[in-house]
Each structure stands twice: as structure tokens, then as C-alpha cells.
Amino acid sequence: MIDTMSKRQRSWVMSRVRGQHTKPEVVVRMLLHRRGLRFRLGGRGLPGKPDIVLPKHSTVIFVHGCFWHLHRGCKNARMPASNQDYWKKKLEANRARDKVNLAALKKAGWKVVTVWECEIMKCPNQVVDDILRTLGIRKKIEYELSMQDSAVLKVAEKRSRYLISEGDRKRDKTT
């Protein structure tokens, strides 16, 4: 199958794929914060640059996109129809790099939690409950969710859009 976009259009589309402050990541951060957990972002200096670092619990959290990290059994992890050799090589390299980073983090004494985009978008509160269980937080955190899952996703959508730089907004209008 031939790509229907020109090289310039494809380049522009791919430049909009974000690596930080994505909607699933913002949802997880928002819900963790509401439940009283404090964390750092970006894990610079740690293998794989985890999305969320919980130093108090010696835990790092990766929020993986199903497509980019080939989530097994997920409908969002389909191989593109065009340029399959390129994509297969790229996505398999992502998976191999994840494996190496996971081993390095565990060797350094970190607990590693990986959450998937599809799980977050389906039931964000369940994902955060699972993270709390993984952290070994047995004490029940008194938390009354004032918003339904869909409302949480809408708030995260607004926050993730807010983080787009002013320069990106100007380019979007001119294109």
C-alpha cells in the first residue's frame, strides 16, 4: 500500500507525535497526585527515562503507547500497512530497548511498573489502584472520586493540549 501523504506532510504529522505529557501520562499523574502520591517527572539519568519516578517507594512508572511498544494482544498495536520493513525494525528495537532498560532498572534496585495506553483509556482508576497495590500500599487511601473516568480523560485532554508550545500553535495555524 502506498503512503497517501507527501514526504513533507508525513514529516509534519510525525513531528506532532509527542513523547512527553501525553494524555495517558497526564491521566496517571493526575490520579496518582489526587491519591496523595508525590513524584518526579522524566527520570533523567535513569535507564529508559521513566515517565514517573516515585523516589519514596523506589519505583518508576512507564506509560507505554500500545503502538510504539507493541502491546501484545492489543488492537492499537497493529503494524502499519505501508513501509512494513521499516516499522517492524523500529518497533522491535523499541521493545528490545525496553527489555534492556527494565533489567538495568531492576539491577539498580528500582521496582518497575508498566501501564499501557489502552488500559488507561479504558479504566484509569483501576490502573491507579493496581499501581497502589504494586507499591504495597496496604493502608486504604480514603479517596472519593468526584469525577467519572470519562470526565478524568477530558480534563487530561485539556491539560495535555495546554502543554503544546506557543510556537507549535502558530505553525498549526499557518499550515
Order of alpha helices (4+ residues) and beta strands (2+ residues): alpha-alpha-beta-beta-beta-alpha-beta-alpha-alpha-alpha-alpha
